[in-house]
Amino acid sequence: MSCESPEEKISRLQSQTLAALGVGDSFEIKTKSQTFKLALPPAPEKAEQCAKQILAIRQEANMLDIESLSAADQQRLRGLNAILVALVQGGDGSAFDPTKCVVADLLKDNFKDSTTKILLEKIPEYYAEVERRWQPPNKLRAQSAAQQSLQALDMLHEMGADADQAKLAVKDFIGMCQSAACLN
């Protein structure tokens, strides 16, 4: 790394940022015909590790002399710094996007066999795991997730009594999102 040019360092720091944010954990729902993978927030220890990595990347990025860079590299560094500042200011939960935990798209499909029943049974388990891993997200993401989840709630209302537990789980998720939006 000592022979690394500033341009190469910016590229490496961008790659490290992407790797730190990386692919998250998922909750699997298996049916006879399909397996669904629903996004989960990072585990608390993983979120803490990510926050430390982002802080270290930011410190290294701040050591670069922006004036010595080409205009294109200055722009790359400014963009990277803007992302890093937002992540550092957001705390451990800043990389968590609750909009990825909305089940509305999953419910839109018309499934055959017992898939719908299995999904309705697993949605409460899924949201229990989301709640266990919950970290205060960005206010706008939380507001968006709450709004999108209202659509899922409407779909569940149409499914009748079989969806009661799933409705309660979605309502709890909406509440967590609205609470996070108010706290930020």
BAMI-129065 format. One record per residue: residue number from 1; chain; z, x, y of N, C-alpha, C, CB in turn. Coordinates in nm, 4 decimals. Each point is the difference from the previous one (the first is absolute). Glycine has a CB too. Layout:
N
SITE;NUM;A;Z;X;Y;Z;X;Y;Z;X;Y;Z;X;Y
...
//
This chain:
184
SITE;1;A;0.0000;0.0805;-0.1188;0.0000;-0.0805;0.1188;0.0000;0.0855;0.1261;0.1183;-0.1774;-0.1268
SITE;2;A;-0.0742;0.3042;0.1171;0.0062;0.0843;0.1192;-0.1393;0.0335;0.0537;0.2151;0.0949;-0.0846
SITE;3;A;-0.3168;-0.0961;0.0004;-0.1368;0.0279;0.0431;-0.0746;-0.1281;0.0343;-0.0005;0.2045;-0.1427
SITE;4;A;0.0705;-0.3097;0.1527;-0.0586;-0.1311;0.0237;-0.0384;-0.0148;0.1477;0.1366;-0.0969;-0.1897
SITE;5;A;-0.2586;0.0528;0.2138;-0.0438;-0.0248;0.1376;0.0652;-0.1286;0.0500;-0.2212;0.1190;-0.0411
SITE;6;A;0.2277;-0.1378;0.1717;0.0562;-0.1247;0.0528;-0.0743;-0.1242;-0.0517;0.0707;0.1265;0.2043
SITE;7;A;-0.2006;-0.1161;-0.2187;-0.0794;-0.1121;-0.0508;0.0387;-0.0333;-0.1441;-0.1889;0.0657;0.1526
SITE;8;A;0.2068;0.0391;-0.2317;0.0414;-0.0191;-0.1389;0.1420;-0.0566;-0.0072;-0.1503;0.1896;-0.0699
SITE;9;A;0.2357;-0.1438;0.1614;0.1377;-0.0487;0.0021;0.0030;-0.1490;0.0319;0.0808;0.2274;0.0707
SITE;10;A;-0.1615;-0.2720;0.0252;-0.0056;-0.1427;0.0342;-0.0456;-0.0801;-0.1215;-0.0499;0.0554;0.2420
SITE;11;A;-0.0524;-0.0056;-0.3106;-0.0488;-0.0688;-0.1200;0.1079;-0.0074;-0.1075;-0.2319;0.0783;0.0520
SITE;12;A;0.3039;0.0321;-0.0705;0.1073;0.0025;-0.0995;0.1108;-0.0980;0.0374;-0.0534;0.2401;-0.0514
SITE;13;A;0.0904;-0.2431;0.1790;0.1051;-0.0904;0.0443;-0.0420;-0.1469;-0.0147;0.0787;0.1768;0.1599
SITE;14;A;-0.2049;-0.2052;-0.1338;-0.0510;-0.1357;-0.0210;0.0088;-0.0370;-0.1482;-0.1553;0.0251;0.1985
SITE;15;A;0.1160;0.0679;-0.2842;0.0068;-0.0254;-0.1443;0.1442;-0.0180;-0.0468;-0.2102;0.1327;-0.0306
SITE;16;A;0.3003;-0.0505;0.0833;0.1411;-0.0121;-0.0376;0.0576;-0.1337;0.0459;0.0239;0.2496;0.0137
SITE;17;A;-0.0673;-0.2964;0.1028;0.0466;-0.1298;0.0500;-0.0458;-0.1116;-0.0931;-0.0059;0.0864;0.2367
SITE;18;A;-0.1212;-0.0818;-0.2737;-0.0525;-0.1010;-0.0927;0.0713;0.0065;-0.1341;-0.2222;0.0124;0.1140
SITE;19;A;0.2472;0.1075;-0.1622;0.0690;0.0155;-0.1286;0.1440;-0.0515;0.0087;-0.1448;0.1994;-0.0528
SITE;20;A;0.2111;-0.1737;0.1651;0.1382;-0.0466;0.0162;0.0055;-0.1521;-0.0001;0.0557;0.2073;0.1303
SITE;21;A;-0.1529;-0.2691;-0.0675;-0.0030;-0.1462;0.0049;-0.0506;-0.0572;-0.1309;-0.0370;0.0089;0.2466
SITE;22;A;-0.0477;0.0681;-0.3140;-0.0545;-0.0259;-0.1326;0.0018;-0.1397;-0.0580;0.0654;0.2202;-0.0305
SITE;23;A;-0.1106;-0.2278;-0.0897;-0.0040;-0.1251;-0.0737;0.1421;-0.0373;-0.0387;-0.2334;0.0484;-0.0866
SITE;24;A;0.2683;-0.1710;0.1136;0.1353;-0.0451;-0.0274;0.0172;-0.0540;-0.1401;0.0221;-0.0501;0.2382
SITE;25;A;0.0977;0.0045;-0.2618;0.0334;-0.0602;-0.1282;-0.0591;-0.1404;-0.0069;0.2125;0.1366;-0.0142
SITE;26;A;-0.2203;-0.1879;-0.1065;-0.0512;-0.1363;-0.0154;0.0817;-0.0752;-0.1046;-0.2312;0.0770;0.0651
SITE;27;A;0.2250;-0.2073;-0.0536;0.0661;-0.0923;-0.0913;-0.1114;-0.0618;-0.0837;0.1970;-0.0487;0.1608
SITE;28;A;-0.1890;0.0615;-0.2904;-0.1060;-0.0500;-0.0870;0.0360;-0.1360;-0.0586;-0.0639;0.2356;-0.0537
SITE;29;A;-0.0353;-0.3216;0.0566;0.0115;-0.1302;-0.0654;-0.1116;-0.0045;-0.1029;0.1021;-0.1165;0.2064
SITE;30;A;-0.0624;0.1079;-0.3338;-0.0989;-0.0020;-0.1081;-0.0126;-0.1412;-0.0552;0.0514;0.2403;-0.0576
SITE;31;A;-0.1758;-0.2815;0.0451;-0.0292;-0.1286;-0.0618;-0.0862;0.0275;-0.1225;0.0145;-0.1257;0.2228
SITE;32;A;-0.0556;0.0211;-0.2910;-0.0857;0.0195;-0.1172;-0.1318;0.0665;0.0362;0.1049;-0.1995;-0.1040
SITE;33;A;-0.1577;0.1642;0.2206;-0.1340;0.0461;0.0348;-0.0042;0.1052;0.1104;-0.0781;-0.2213;-0.0693
SITE;34;A;0.1859;0.2380;0.1457;-0.0045;0.0902;0.1144;0.1348;0.0681;0.0229;-0.1769;-0.1442;0.1023
SITE;35;A;0.1685;0.2528;-0.0263;0.1201;0.0655;0.0509;-0.0143;0.0077;0.1510;0.0348;0.1352;-0.2146
SITE;36;A;0.0657;-0.1858;0.2846;0.0009;0.0026;0.1454;0.0981;0.1061;0.0449;-0.0614;-0.2449;0.0144
SITE;37;A;0.0222;0.3221;0.0869;0.0888;0.1008;0.0572;0.0268;-0.0386;0.1441;-0.0884;0.1824;-0.1537
SITE;38;A;0.2155;-0.2107;0.1816;0.0412;-0.0374;0.1344;0.0732;0.1170;0.0640;0.0161;-0.2434;-0.0663
SITE;39;A;-0.0469;0.2701;0.1920;0.0593;0.1132;0.0719;0.1496;-0.0205;0.0199;-0.2186;0.0401;0.1161
SITE;40;A;0.2912;0.0681;-0.1274;0.1441;0.0012;0.0254;0.0303;0.0980;0.1128;0.0490;-0.0601;-0.2416
SITE;41;A;0.0569;0.0348;0.3167;0.0444;0.1015;0.0961;0.0400;0.1262;-0.0771;0.0798;-0.1792;0.1643
SITE;42;A;-0.0850;0.2927;-0.0989;0.0453;0.1206;-0.0695;0.1490;-0.0100;-0.0322;-0.1772;0.1358;0.1174
SITE;43;A;0.2158;-0.0764;-0.2273;0.1421;0.0061;-0.0350;0.0732;0.0728;0.1130;-0.0510;-0.0004;-0.2516
SITE;44;A;0.1769;-0.0339;0.2768;0.0725;0.0611;0.1126;-0.0036;0.1526;0.0005;0.1468;-0.1977;-0.0026
SITE;45;A;-0.1306;0.2587;-0.1138;-0.0019;0.1468;-0.0041;-0.1395;0.0550;0.0316;0.1856;-0.0051;-0.1697
SITE;46;A;-0.2885;-0.0679;0.1296;-0.1374;0.0414;0.0290;-0.0289;-0.0156;0.1494;-0.0722;-0.0673;-0.2331
SITE;47;A;0.1219;-0.0394;0.2939;-0.0185;-0.0223;0.1434;0.0700;0.1095;0.0804;-0.0164;-0.2484;-0.0398
SITE;48;A;0.1350;0.2870;-0.0042;0.0743;0.1066;0.0679;-0.0753;0.1330;-0.0111;0.2179;-0.1193;-0.0486
SITE;49;A;-0.2711;0.1462;-0.0690;-0.0775;0.1226;-0.0205;-0.1253;-0.0013;0.0873;0.0866;0.0172;-0.2363
SITE;50;A;-0.1541;-0.1299;0.2443;-0.1191;-0.0138;0.0832;0.0346;0.0253;0.1460;-0.0969;-0.1648;-0.1629
SITE;51;A;0.2086;0.1087;0.2100;0.0414;0.0184;0.1389;0.0253;0.1484;0.0297;0.1016;-0.2314;0.0001
SITE;52;A;-0.0411;0.3016;-0.0941;0.0253;0.1435;0.0184;-0.1309;0.0781;0.0045;0.2206;-0.0240;-0.1174
SITE;53;A;-0.3142;-0.0125;0.0294;-0.1297;0.0677;-0.0012;-0.0746;-0.0236;0.1310;-0.0104;-0.0247;-0.2499
SITE;54;A;0.0131;-0.0982;0.2986;-0.0693;-0.0334;0.1244;0.0610;0.0777;0.1161;-0.0544;-0.2298;-0.0886
SITE;55;A;0.1866;0.2401;0.0917;0.0676;0.0768;0.1054;-0.0420;0.1472;-0.0046;0.1955;-0.1592;-0.0099
SITE;56;A;-0.2014;0.2165;-0.1094;-0.0407;0.1407;-0.0144;-0.1457;0.0184;0.0427;0.1647;0.0291;-0.1891
SITE;57;A;-0.2507;-0.1222;0.1538;-0.1410;0.0074;0.0391;-0.0110;-0.0079;0.1522;-0.0716;-0.1063;-0.2192
SITE;58;A;0.1494;0.0174;0.2789;-0.0037;-0.0154;0.1461;0.0448;0.1288;0.0680;0.0446;-0.2467;-0.0230
SITE;59;A;0.0618;0.3078;-0.0283;0.0485;0.1249;0.0589;-0.1066;0.1084;-0.0077;0.2346;-0.0617;-0.0628
SITE;60;A;-0.3029;0.0685;-0.0508;-0.1055;0.1013;-0.0149;-0.1183;-0.0309;0.0916;0.0708;0.0384;-0.2383
SITE;61;A;-0.1047;-0.1651;0.2517;-0.1109;-0.0386;0.0880;0.0331;0.0322;0.1457;-0.0647;-0.1827;-0.1610
SITE;62;A;0.1901;0.1662;0.1988;0.0411;0.0286;0.1382;-0.0060;0.1490;0.0332;0.1471;-0.2005;-0.0093
SITE;63;A;-0.1499;0.2858;-0.0918;-0.0056;0.1440;0.0228;-0.1411;0.0476;0.0329;0.1930;0.0261;-0.1545
SITE;64;A;-0.2925;-0.1109;0.1315;-0.1380;0.0388;0.0304;-0.0238;0.0001;0.1509;-0.0758;-0.0952;-0.2205
SITE;65;A;0.0025;0.1941;0.2678;-0.0353;0.0089;0.1416;-0.1253;-0.0843;0.0222;0.1023;0.2338;0.0225
SITE;66;A;-0.0827;-0.3514;0.0316;-0.1106;-0.0952;0.0154;-0.1090;0.0537;0.0932;0.1615;-0.1870;-0.0399
SITE;67;A;-0.1240;0.2661;0.1366;-0.0973;0.0529;0.0973;-0.0988;0.0972;-0.0639;0.1717;-0.0274;0.1783
SITE;68;A;-0.1328;0.0911;-0.2875;-0.0874;0.0976;-0.0646;-0.1000;-0.0659;-0.0958;0.1838;0.1680;0.0206
SITE;69;A;-0.1725;-0.2983;-0.0384;-0.0868;-0.0719;-0.0941;-0.1254;-0.0512;0.0671;0.2001;-0.0646;-0.1303
SITE;70;A;-0.3017;0.0432;0.0484;-0.1229;-0.0627;0.0499;0.0322;-0.1443;0.0391;-0.1472;0.1493;-0.1469
SITE;71;A;0.0606;-0.2112;0.2225;0.0221;-0.1387;0.0436;0.0155;-0.0932;-0.1204;-0.1324;0.0453;0.2097
SITE;72;A;0.0500;-0.0252;-0.3118;0.0071;-0.0851;-0.1186;0.1340;0.0182;-0.0723;-0.2509;0.0133;-0.0233
SITE;73;A;0.2965;0.1116;0.0116;0.1279;0.0259;-0.0667;0.1179;-0.0473;0.0846;-0.1033;0.1964;-0.1152
SITE;74;A;0.0908;-0.1885;0.2476;0.1043;-0.0557;0.0858;0.0142;-0.1499;-0.0253;-0.0459;0.1767;0.1743
SITE;75;A;-0.0666;-0.2437;-0.1873;0.0018;-0.1438;-0.0265;0.0609;-0.0293;-0.1373;-0.2032;-0.0287;0.1459
SITE;76;A;0.1672;0.1082;-0.2460;0.0576;-0.0174;-0.1337;0.1515;0.0182;0.0036;-0.2145;0.0813;-0.1030
SITE;77;A;0.2595;0.0235;0.1739;0.1434;0.0288;0.0075;0.0735;-0.1104;0.0762;-0.0495;0.2469;-0.0086
SITE;78;A;-0.0085;-0.2946;0.1171;0.0640;-0.1090;0.0749;0.0127;-0.1253;-0.0874;-0.0934;0.0930;0.2159
SITE;79;A;-0.0113;-0.1229;-0.2913;0.0045;-0.1161;-0.0894;0.1070;0.0156;-0.1068;-0.2425;-0.0371;0.0411
SITE;80;A;0.2487;0.1557;-0.1003;0.1013;0.0274;-0.1013;0.1400;-0.0102;0.0610;-0.1618;0.1500;-0.1232
SITE;81;A;0.1800;-0.0921;0.2402;0.1314;-0.0053;0.0657;0.0411;-0.1432;0.0326;-0.0425;0.2269;0.0955
SITE;82;A;-0.0512;-0.3083;-0.0542;0.0318;-0.1406;0.0308;0.0500;-0.0722;-0.1246;-0.1739;-0.0008;0.1818
SITE;83;A;0.1094;0.0254;-0.2932;0.0430;-0.0608;-0.1265;0.1376;0.0521;-0.0397;-0.2400;-0.0233;-0.0725
SITE;84;A;0.2594;0.1532;0.0826;0.1275;0.0602;-0.0387;0.1148;-0.0484;0.0887;-0.1247;0.2006;-0.0824
SITE;85;A;0.1003;-0.2123;0.2128;0.1042;-0.0489;0.0914;0.0391;-0.1423;-0.0377;-0.0875;0.1478;0.1852
SITE;86;A;-0.0124;-0.2324;-0.2113;0.0284;-0.1390;-0.0378;0.0813;-0.0047;-0.1292;-0.2127;-0.0751;0.1126
SITE;87;A;0.1785;0.1594;-0.2090;0.0725;0.0020;-0.1268;0.1425;0.0515;0.0168;-0.2166;0.0342;-0.1180
SITE;88;A;0.2340;0.0703;0.1988;0.1339;0.0561;0.0213;0.0870;-0.1000;0.0757;-0.0951;0.2341;0.0020
SITE;89;A;0.0402;-0.2967;0.1012;0.0774;-0.0964;0.0782;0.0331;-0.1238;-0.0815;-0.1092;0.0841;0.2073
SITE;90;A;0.0236;-0.1178;-0.3025;0.0233;-0.1182;-0.0827;0.1066;0.0181;-0.1052;-0.2322;-0.0581;0.0392
SITE;91;A;0.2741;0.1799;-0.0647;0.1032;0.0253;-0.1010;-0.0560;-0.0033;-0.1407;0.1677;-0.0981;0.1532
SITE;92;A;-0.0767;0.0914;-0.2508;-0.0388;0.0074;-0.1407;-0.0944;-0.1127;-0.0402;0.2176;0.1094;-0.0475
SITE;93;A;-0.2056;-0.2255;0.1081;-0.0814;-0.1151;-0.0385;-0.1342;-0.0087;0.0693;0.2090;-0.1149;-0.0428
SITE;94;A;-0.2411;0.2112;0.1283;-0.1223;-0.0099;0.0789;-0.1262;0.0006;-0.0844;0.1205;0.1116;0.1827
SITE;95;A;-0.1156;-0.0522;-0.3005;-0.1174;0.0037;-0.0861;-0.0122;-0.1272;-0.0843;0.0178;0.2496;-0.0064
SITE;96;A;0.0832;-0.3352;0.0115;0.0016;-0.1240;-0.0774;-0.0771;-0.1083;0.0739;0.2219;0.0623;-0.1010
SITE;97;A;-0.3186;-0.1199;0.0345;-0.0810;-0.1070;0.0576;0.0249;-0.1280;-0.0786;-0.1765;0.1653;0.0779
SITE;98;A;0.2589;-0.2571;-0.0250;0.0312;-0.1218;-0.0745;-0.1192;-0.0931;-0.0195;0.2279;0.0189;0.0892
SITE;99;A;-0.3349;0.0007;-0.0129;-0.1175;-0.0854;-0.0207;-0.0622;0.0239;-0.1373;-0.0421;0.0012;0.2472
SITE;100;A;0.0701;0.1138;-0.3056;-0.0512;0.0289;-0.1342;0.0793;-0.0732;-0.1082;-0.0758;0.2235;0.0820
SITE;101;A;0.1867;-0.2869;-0.0421;0.0863;-0.0715;-0.0953;-0.0216;-0.1512;0.0050;0.1684;0.1829;0.0233
SITE;102;A;-0.2678;-0.2259;0.0489;-0.0296;-0.1431;0.0121;-0.0814;-0.0433;-0.1218;0.0038;0.0121;0.2550
SITE;103;A;0.0367;-0.1234;-0.3192;-0.0657;-0.0442;-0.1234;-0.1060;-0.1080;0.0225;0.2095;0.0565;-0.1188
SITE;104;A;-0.2424;-0.0865;0.2434;-0.0963;-0.1077;0.0289;-0.1343;0.0239;-0.0687;0.1131;-0.0368;0.2198
SITE;105;A;-0.1660;0.1582;-0.2117;-0.1303;0.0273;-0.0626;0.0052;-0.0182;-0.1507;-0.0514;0.1597;0.1836
SITE;106;A;0.1612;-0.1239;-0.2439;0.0174;-0.0165;-0.1443;-0.0036;-0.1483;-0.0377;0.1364;0.2124;-0.0085
SITE;107;A;-0.0777;-0.2946;0.0922;0.0084;-0.1432;-0.0300;-0.1294;-0.0756;0.0280;0.2408;0.0139;0.0515
SITE;108;A;-0.3317;0.0466;0.0238;-0.1259;-0.0668;0.0354;-0.0901;-0.0232;-0.1211;0.0154;0.1052;0.2248
SITE;109;A;-0.0104;-0.0142;-0.3199;-0.0874;-0.0107;-0.1173;0.0428;-0.1157;-0.0889;-0.0421;0.2466;0.0088
SITE;110;A;-0.0561;-0.3121;-0.0658;0.0279;-0.1060;-0.0970;-0.0015;0.0622;-0.1382;-0.1022;-0.1793;0.1487
SITE;111;A;0.2183;0.1905;-0.2081;0.0109;0.0648;-0.1292;-0.0053;-0.1012;-0.1130;0.1333;0.1815;0.1050
SITE;112;A;-0.1780;-0.1317;-0.2193;-0.0001;-0.0820;-0.1202;0.1145;0.0457;-0.0887;-0.2510;-0.0368;0.0136
SITE;113;A;0.2655;-0.0247;-0.1218;0.1053;0.0224;-0.0988;0.1374;-0.0056;0.0646;-0.1571;0.1401;-0.1343
SITE;114;A;0.2468;-0.0582;0.0933;0.1372;-0.0063;0.0502;0.0253;0.0983;0.1145;0.0720;-0.0708;-0.2274
SITE;115;A;-0.1778;0.1247;0.2855;0.0148;0.1011;0.1038;0.0796;-0.0515;0.1195;-0.2159;0.0988;-0.0739
SITE;116;A;0.1852;-0.2183;0.1214;0.0712;-0.0539;0.1156;0.1486;-0.0136;-0.0297;-0.2069;-0.1221;0.0705
SITE;117;A;0.2405;0.0742;-0.1898;0.1407;-0.0161;-0.0373;0.0715;0.1349;-0.0007;-0.0595;-0.2021;-0.1375
SITE;118;A;-0.0054;0.3040;0.0833;0.0603;0.1342;-0.0049;0.0187;0.0537;0.1415;-0.1067;0.0436;-0.2251
SITE;119;A;0.0057;-0.0625;0.3110;0.0120;0.0469;0.1377;0.1174;-0.0681;0.0707;-0.2481;0.0422;0.0061
SITE;120;A;0.2597;-0.1717;-0.0249;0.1096;-0.0736;0.0637;0.1361;0.0477;-0.0495;-0.1510;-0.1974;0.0236
SITE;121;A;0.1585;0.2356;-0.1495;0.1249;0.0510;-0.0550;0.0319;0.1407;0.0517;-0.0387;-0.1401;-0.2038
SITE;122;A;-0.0640;0.2207;0.2271;0.0195;0.1403;0.0384;0.0158;0.0212;0.1506;-0.1315;0.0607;-0.1996
SITE;123;A;0.0850;-0.1547;0.2821;0.0109;0.0174;0.1449;0.1456;0.0192;0.0435;-0.2063;-0.1398;0.0288
SITE;124;A;0.3030;0.0622;-0.0798;0.1395;0.0263;0.0388;0.0481;0.1397;-0.0401;0.0429;-0.2438;-0.0225
SITE;125;A;-0.0836;0.2913;-0.0944;0.0371;0.1356;-0.0434;-0.0608;0.1043;0.0939;0.0141;-0.0788;-0.2398
SITE;126;A;-0.1392;0.0559;0.2753;-0.0694;0.0919;0.0907;0.0742;0.0088;0.1337;-0.2207;-0.0546;-0.1112
SITE;127;A;0.2498;-0.0596;0.1699;0.0665;0.0022;0.1302;0.1437;0.0499;-0.0082;-0.1457;-0.1878;0.0692
SITE;128;A;0.2105;0.1736;-0.1822;0.1331;0.0583;-0.0179;-0.0098;0.1531;0.0072;0.0724;-0.1983;-0.1433
SITE;129;A;-0.1776;0.2538;0.0834;-0.0201;0.1451;0.0054;-0.0393;0.0448;0.1410;-0.0688;-0.0018;-0.2421
SITE;130;A;-0.0132;-0.0784;0.3109;-0.0346;0.0311;0.1389;0.1283;0.0032;0.0838;-0.2298;-0.1080;-0.0263
SITE;131;A;0.3165;0.0093;0.0071;0.1249;-0.0054;0.0758;0.0903;0.1192;-0.0319;-0.0164;-0.2498;0.0026
SITE;132;A;0.0208;0.2899;-0.1290;0.0829;0.1143;-0.0392;-0.0455;0.1286;0.0700;0.0412;-0.1098;-0.2226
SITE;133;A;-0.1715;0.1217;0.2442;-0.0560;0.1206;0.0599;-0.0220;-0.0142;0.1518;-0.1095;0.0486;-0.2199
SITE;134;A;0.1424;-0.1611;0.2754;-0.0322;-0.0325;0.1387;0.0466;0.1075;0.0970;0.0151;-0.2400;-0.0594
SITE;135;A;-0.1023;0.2707;0.1543;0.0296;0.0913;0.1095;-0.0534;-0.0656;0.1262;-0.0100;0.2088;-0.1493
SITE;136;A;0.0782;-0.1961;0.2598;-0.0488;-0.0648;0.1223;-0.1401;0.0509;0.0366;0.2382;-0.0258;0.0805
SITE;137;A;-0.3377;-0.0626;-0.0870;-0.1362;0.0413;0.0311;-0.0307;-0.0116;0.1491;-0.0681;-0.0716;-0.2287
SITE;138;A;-0.0500;0.1107;0.2639;-0.0522;-0.0181;0.1343;0.0042;-0.1485;0.0348;-0.1487;0.2046;-0.0230
SITE;139;A;0.1874;-0.2366;0.1467;0.0167;-0.1386;0.0444;-0.1287;-0.0818;-0.0168;0.1731;0.0789;0.1631
SITE;140;A;-0.2858;-0.0235;-0.1212;-0.1261;-0.0742;-0.0082;-0.0412;-0.0254;-0.1449;-0.0697;0.1016;0.2176
SITE;141;A;0.0933;-0.0039;-0.3040;-0.0317;-0.0199;-0.1417;0.0886;-0.1079;-0.0604;-0.0723;0.2392;-0.0177
SITE;142;A;0.1988;-0.2399;0.0575;0.0929;-0.1010;-0.0512;-0.0419;-0.1394;0.0462;0.1861;0.1698;0.0000
SITE;143;A;-0.2232;-0.1825;0.1267;-0.0457;-0.1291;0.0517;-0.1250;-0.0470;-0.0738;0.0969;0.0564;0.2247
SITE;144;A;-0.1894;0.0348;-0.2469;-0.1237;-0.0337;-0.0698;0.0273;-0.0428;-0.1435;-0.1232;0.1614;0.1452
SITE;145;A;0.2122;-0.0915;-0.2133;0.0331;-0.0343;-0.1389;0.0644;-0.1380;-0.0073;0.0298;0.2439;-0.0538
SITE;146;A;0.0579;-0.2747;0.1493;0.0631;-0.1321;0.0017;-0.1054;-0.1079;0.0199;0.2125;0.0997;0.0912
SITE;147;A;-0.3036;-0.0769;0.0016;-0.1058;-0.0981;0.0284;-0.0909;-0.0194;-0.1217;0.0072;0.0643;0.2436
SITE;148;A;-0.0480;0.0447;-0.3064;-0.0874;-0.0088;-0.1175;0.0699;-0.0697;-0.1167;-0.1155;0.2097;0.0741
SITE;149;A;0.2458;-0.1913;-0.0830;0.0758;-0.0599;-0.1104;0.0127;-0.1509;0.0131;0.1252;0.2124;-0.0206
SITE;150;A;-0.1405;-0.2635;0.1407;0.0011;-0.1454;0.0181;-0.1146;-0.0650;-0.0769;0.1052;0.0292;0.2262
SITE;151;A;-0.2170;0.0401;-0.2329;-0.1147;-0.0486;-0.0775;0.0360;-0.0060;-0.1486;-0.1600;0.0972;0.1708
SITE;152;A;0.2281;0.0048;-0.2194;0.0429;0.0003;-0.1408;0.0965;-0.1145;-0.0250;-0.0305;0.2495;-0.0128
SITE;153;A;0.1189;-0.2734;0.1069;0.0964;-0.1082;-0.0137;-0.0712;-0.1363;-0.0067;0.1712;0.1390;0.1240
SITE;154;A;-0.2731;-0.1567;-0.0412;-0.0785;-0.1241;-0.0046;-0.0653;-0.0190;-0.1369;-0.0424;0.0196;0.2469
SITE;155;A;-0.0134;0.0885;-0.3009;-0.0646;-0.0091;-0.1318;0.1021;-0.0348;-0.1077;-0.1730;0.1673;0.0726
SITE;156;A;0.2909;-0.1098;-0.0631;0.1048;-0.0280;-0.0987;0.0500;-0.1441;0.0107;0.0671;0.2415;0.0073
SITE;157;A;-0.0604;-0.2940;0.1131;0.0400;-0.1407;0.0169;-0.0964;-0.0931;-0.0737;0.1018;0.0558;0.2239
SITE;158;A;-0.2290;-0.0211;-0.2228;-0.1013;-0.0823;-0.0672;0.0127;0.0051;-0.1523;-0.1521;0.0404;0.1934
SITE;159;A;0.2198;0.0599;-0.2457;0.0127;0.0164;-0.1449;0.1151;-0.0806;-0.0594;-0.0965;0.2262;0.0262
SITE;160;A;0.1771;-0.2874;0.0571;0.1056;-0.0874;-0.0496;0.1263;0.0727;-0.0417;-0.1769;-0.1509;-0.0731
SITE;161;A;0.2545;0.0814;-0.0101;0.1327;0.0475;-0.0402;-0.0043;0.1299;-0.0804;0.0739;-0.2364;-0.0007
SITE;162;A;-0.1836;0.2623;-0.0682;-0.0110;0.1240;-0.0784;0.0104;0.1239;0.0892;-0.1434;-0.1215;-0.1664
SITE;163;A;0.1149;0.1042;0.2949;-0.0020;0.1133;0.0918;0.1272;0.0119;0.0831;-0.2457;-0.0230;0.0083
SITE;164;A;0.3493;-0.0547;-0.0399;0.1207;-0.0013;0.0832;0.0645;0.1379;0.0156;0.0361;-0.2334;-0.0744
SITE;165;A;-0.0197;0.3064;-0.0342;0.0643;0.1319;0.0083;-0.0881;0.0986;0.0777;0.1172;-0.0436;-0.2196
SITE;166;A;-0.2475;0.0347;0.2001;-0.0920;0.0864;0.0746;0.0065;-0.0333;0.1493;-0.1520;0.0174;-0.2022
SITE;167;A;0.1625;-0.1461;0.2361;0.0113;-0.0407;0.1403;0.1257;0.0599;0.0630;-0.1235;-0.2140;-0.0511
SITE;168;A;0.2342;0.2080;-0.0202;0.1244;0.0573;0.0523;-0.0139;0.1503;0.0236;0.1301;-0.1778;-0.1202
SITE;169;A;-0.1967;0.2448;0.0287;-0.0195;0.1450;0.0137;-0.0865;0.0320;0.1216;0.0219;0.0261;-0.2490
SITE;170;A;-0.1286;-0.1040;0.2679;-0.0876;0.0228;0.1154;0.0759;-0.0302;0.1297;-0.2041;-0.0579;-0.1397
SITE;171;A;0.2850;-0.0472;0.1407;0.0801;-0.0324;0.1181;0.0967;0.1143;0.0326;-0.0186;-0.2458;-0.0549
SITE;172;A;0.0808;0.3030;-0.0465;0.0894;0.1142;0.0229;-0.0763;0.1178;0.0598;0.1442;-0.0753;-0.1914
SITE;173;A;-0.2636;0.0998;0.1401;-0.0830;0.1089;0.0519;-0.0361;-0.0264;0.1465;-0.0925;0.0426;-0.2319
SITE;174;A;0.0557;-0.1657;0.2626;-0.0321;-0.0356;0.1386;0.1223;0.0253;0.0881;-0.1679;-0.1745;-0.0777
SITE;175;A;0.2848;0.1370;0.0281;0.1227;0.0227;0.0754;0.0264;0.1476;0.0255;0.0906;-0.2078;-0.0986
SITE;176;A;-0.1132;0.2910;-0.0016;0.0200;0.1446;0.0183;-0.0962;0.0533;0.1051;0.0768;0.0226;-0.2388
SITE;177;A;-0.2016;-0.0686;0.2318;-0.1006;0.0452;0.0967;0.0350;-0.0453;0.1415;-0.1738;-0.0072;-0.1804
SITE;178;A;0.2139;-0.1189;0.1946;0.0356;-0.0505;0.1325;0.1232;0.0726;0.0542;-0.0976;-0.2243;-0.0595
SITE;179;A;0.1918;0.2521;-0.0257;0.1187;0.0747;0.0416;-0.0381;0.1403;0.0474;0.1394;-0.1317;-0.1630
SITE;180;A;-0.2266;0.1973;0.0879;-0.0444;0.1351;0.0375;-0.0763;-0.0038;0.1318;-0.0122;0.0651;-0.2428
SITE;181;A;-0.0658;-0.1690;0.2652;-0.0767;-0.0118;0.1239;0.0928;-0.0183;0.1202;-0.1915;-0.0990;-0.1293
SITE;182;A;0.3034;0.0303;0.1077;0.0953;-0.0238;0.1096;0.0860;0.1225;0.0288;0.0039;-0.2411;-0.0621
SITE;183;A;0.0231;0.3214;-0.0395;0.0896;0.1151;0.0165;-0.0676;0.1168;0.0689;0.1202;-0.0721;-0.2031
SITE;184;A;-0.2488;0.0860;0.1850;-0.0702;0.1159;0.0570;-0.0155;-0.0105;0.1499;-0.1207;0.0258;-0.2134
//
